[in-house]
Amino acid sequence: MDSNKHNRQFIQLDKIFLDLKNPRHIPYQSEVETIKYLCENEDIFNLAKDIALYGLNPLENLAVVKDDKTGTYVVAEGNRRLCAIKLLNDPYRAPQKFQKKFLELSSNWENISELEVIVIEDEENVDLWLTRIHAGQQQGIGRRQWDSEQKTRHFGDSKNTLAQLLLDYAEKEGLLTTDTRRGKLSVVQRFLTNHDFKNLIGISNKIEEFNPSEINMEYFTIFINDVAKGKIDTRTHSTSEQIREYVQFNKNNEDSSKSDDVNNSTCESSYSIDDKIDDGTNIIQNNLENIAEKPQSEPIKNISPKPRTKLVNSKDLMDKLKLLNNYKLSKIYYSLNEISVQKHPALITVGIWSFLESLTFLHGRDGGELSAYINNKFSSLGFDSKKHKAIKEAVQRFHESGNTTKHHPTAANFNYEQIINDFEVITPLLIAIINNINNQN
């Protein structure tokens, strides 16, 4: 295995497809199913909102694997990001209940036509690198998540900054070690929310006024020793009353050595009914205040969706063409998806007409009108004339506009939006025809 067989490239977005067998979900047969699952279960809208606001994370590239037969790519790492981008580009690909939100989100979005990705040439290497990202720490070779202390050190979280400073100072003074302080940030932060405790050890409410020389080392040493030994934690001291009891106990004991003999009834949780009622009342009050402070959301604007400019590249249809092993049809379909329908509607019309004629001849048509042939085969291909009337109408439009565009000296089909919609409508029919040809062979 050559772990260096990968390179960085810019790839057209419509050549990159979602991984239908991603570990996040059961295997699916189509991108439609995959997109539905990701939107409903993997917070794709929030990710898309973040991408629309800040762009793609420059510290993380998508990784793809190339399909040499079709010249397309399947994403190996970044399925959620790719899904979010596809829906920002085309909100109508989202499940119906999400479309309104994506339409609003994409109103100020500049469509992405290509992505810088890492192309992994050897598929065996995919698992090697994916385990480094998604399989945990693996004794250091995998990605290690920042703990709460490391997050505070980097981001300067004001909630935990003072607790971080106290732990740093305690370690510097030799009151605890790197190992014994691990996981203790939350309990120190909890105590620092209590005014009585801060008075006990002699620190200010303001972080900028933190001065280690003013700390009451007698009480601070007792506290750090109790934290390090696990005598107090966020379970035993989860309420203000329990912390006040701890403070009062230490005030009543002048000899710091007595801290090791702290009565179990003081250190164990005494979360009384009154505490629960008080805390519950505070929570309700805080929630009411938060609701009152939130500004009323503005009414959703009626936003016109961005027009599509290319045919929707169906991976299902592409996979069926691959099984058909017909170079001409695969090449025509590839070209149809490369060209902008908005810029070249007449050319695309002729291309689709050629694709339809070639496919139906391969299916068994020996002459006659294409639309008539499809009408005769419609039910045998699994379609109901009433239920799937729109498919017949779309085929008829291609039949008429294809002939007109090819043969009339001036008339042509220039309605690019109708072309894109009609081709998407007839795609299930095309797949059914190809399946029927493959079954016959």
MOCORCOR-V470184 format. One record per residue. N is the residue number from 1. OMEGA is omega in degrees with one decimal (* if undefined). Layout:
BEGIN
n,omega
N,OMEGA
N,OMEGA
END
This chain:
BEGIN
n,omega
1,177.9
2,-174.9
3,-178.5
4,-177.9
5,175.4
6,-179.6
7,-178.2
8,-178.8
9,168.0
10,-176.1
11,175.3
12,-175.9
13,-177.4
14,173.8
15,-178.5
16,-176.7
17,177.4
18,175.4
19,-177.5
20,-178.8
21,-179.5
22,-179.5
23,-179.4
24,-175.6
25,175.5
26,177.5
27,176.7
28,-178.4
29,-175.1
30,175.7
31,-179.9
32,179.4
33,-178.5
34,179.0
35,179.3
36,-179.7
37,-176.4
38,179.2
39,-174.7
40,-171.9
41,-172.3
42,172.8
43,-177.8
44,-178.6
45,179.2
46,177.1
47,179.5
48,178.6
49,179.5
50,179.3
51,179.1
52,-177.5
53,-171.5
54,-175.6
55,179.2
56,179.5
57,-178.6
58,179.6
59,-178.3
60,175.2
61,170.0
62,174.7
63,-177.5
64,174.9
65,-175.6
66,170.4
67,-173.6
68,-177.4
69,-176.3
70,-177.6
71,179.4
72,-174.7
73,173.6
74,-177.2
75,178.8
76,177.3
77,-179.0
78,-179.0
79,-178.8
80,-179.5
81,179.4
82,178.3
83,-179.4
84,-179.3
85,179.8
86,-178.0
87,172.1
88,177.7
89,-176.0
90,-176.7
91,-178.3
92,175.1
93,177.3
94,172.5
95,-171.2
96,-176.3
97,178.4
98,-170.9
99,-177.6
100,179.9
101,-179.7
102,177.2
103,179.0
104,-178.3
105,-175.0
106,-175.5
107,179.3
108,-176.7
109,176.1
110,-175.0
111,175.1
112,-179.7
113,178.2
114,-178.7
115,170.5
116,-175.1
117,172.0
118,178.2
119,178.7
120,-173.4
121,-178.2
122,-175.8
123,179.2
124,-178.7
125,-177.1
126,-178.7
127,179.2
128,-175.8
129,178.4
130,179.0
131,179.0
132,-176.8
133,-166.4
134,-173.6
135,176.2
136,-172.4
137,175.6
138,177.8
139,172.7
140,-178.1
141,177.8
142,-179.0
143,178.6
144,178.1
145,174.7
146,172.6
147,-173.4
148,178.6
149,-178.5
150,176.4
151,179.7
152,-178.6
153,-178.2
154,-171.8
155,-179.3
156,-179.8
157,-175.6
158,179.9
159,-174.2
160,-173.0
161,-178.3
162,177.2
163,177.2
164,-179.4
165,180.0
166,178.9
167,176.4
168,-178.8
169,179.8
170,178.3
171,178.5
172,-179.3
173,177.9
174,179.9
175,173.2
176,-179.2
177,177.7
178,-179.7
179,-175.6
180,177.7
181,-175.9
182,178.4
183,-176.2
184,-176.4
185,-174.6
186,-178.8
187,177.2
188,178.8
189,179.5
190,179.7
191,-177.3
192,174.1
193,-175.8
194,-176.6
195,-179.9
196,-179.0
197,-179.6
198,175.3
199,-178.9
200,-176.4
201,171.5
202,176.3
203,-176.8
204,175.1
205,-174.8
206,-178.0
207,-177.1
208,179.2
209,-179.5
210,-178.6
211,-176.8
212,-177.0
213,-179.1
214,-178.8
215,173.9
216,-171.4
217,-179.9
218,-178.9
219,-179.7
220,179.4
221,177.2
222,-177.6
223,-177.8
224,178.1
225,179.0
226,177.9
227,-176.9
228,-178.4
229,178.4
230,178.2
231,176.0
232,177.1
233,-175.6
234,174.9
235,-176.8
236,-178.2
237,-176.6
238,-178.5
239,177.4
240,-178.7
241,179.8
242,178.1
243,177.6
244,177.5
245,178.9
246,179.4
247,-177.5
248,179.4
249,-178.2
250,176.4
251,-178.1
252,-179.3
253,-176.9
254,-177.8
255,-176.8
256,-178.6
257,-179.4
258,-179.2
259,179.3
260,-178.5
261,-179.1
262,-178.4
263,-177.0
264,-178.7
265,177.3
266,-174.8
267,-179.8
268,-176.3
269,174.8
270,-175.9
271,-172.8
272,176.6
273,179.3
274,178.5
275,-178.3
276,179.6
277,180.0
278,-179.1
279,179.7
280,178.0
281,179.3
282,179.9
283,180.0
284,-179.4
285,179.6
286,179.4
287,178.7
288,178.9
289,179.2
290,179.3
291,-178.7
292,-176.7
293,-177.1
294,177.2
295,177.0
296,-178.4
297,179.2
298,178.2
299,-178.5
300,-179.1
301,175.3
302,-171.5
303,177.4
304,-178.9
305,176.2
306,-179.8
307,172.1
308,-179.6
309,-179.9
310,173.1
311,175.4
312,-176.4
313,-176.2
314,177.2
315,178.4
316,-179.8
317,179.7
318,178.9
319,178.8
320,176.7
321,178.8
322,178.7
323,179.3
324,176.6
325,177.9
326,-173.2
327,-176.9
328,-177.8
329,178.4
330,-179.1
331,178.6
332,-178.7
333,177.7
334,-178.6
335,179.5
336,-178.3
337,178.7
338,-170.8
339,176.0
340,177.9
341,179.7
342,-178.0
343,-173.2
344,-176.6
345,-178.7
346,179.2
347,179.0
348,178.5
349,179.2
350,179.5
351,178.7
352,178.8
353,177.9
354,178.7
355,-178.6
356,-179.4
357,-179.9
358,-178.5
359,-178.5
360,173.3
361,177.9
362,-179.8
363,178.2
364,179.2
365,-177.9
366,-179.4
367,180.0
368,-176.4
369,-179.2
370,-176.6
371,178.8
372,179.2
373,-179.4
374,178.0
375,-179.4
376,-177.6
377,-169.2
378,-176.0
379,-179.3
380,177.3
381,175.2
382,-177.4
383,178.7
384,-174.8
385,-179.9
386,-176.7
387,-175.5
388,-179.4
389,-178.1
390,179.2
391,178.3
392,-178.3
393,178.9
394,176.8
395,-179.7
396,178.1
397,176.5
398,178.3
399,-176.7
400,-177.8
401,177.6
402,178.3
403,-178.9
404,-177.7
405,-178.2
406,-165.8
407,-176.9
408,-176.3
409,-177.4
410,-175.9
411,178.7
412,178.1
413,-179.9
414,-178.2
415,-172.2
416,-179.5
417,178.2
418,178.3
419,-178.3
420,-178.8
421,-178.3
422,-178.8
423,176.3
424,179.9
425,-175.5
426,-178.5
427,176.7
428,177.9
429,179.3
430,178.3
431,179.7
432,178.9
433,-179.5
434,176.8
435,-179.6
436,177.6
437,-179.9
438,179.3
439,177.7
440,-180.0
441,*
END
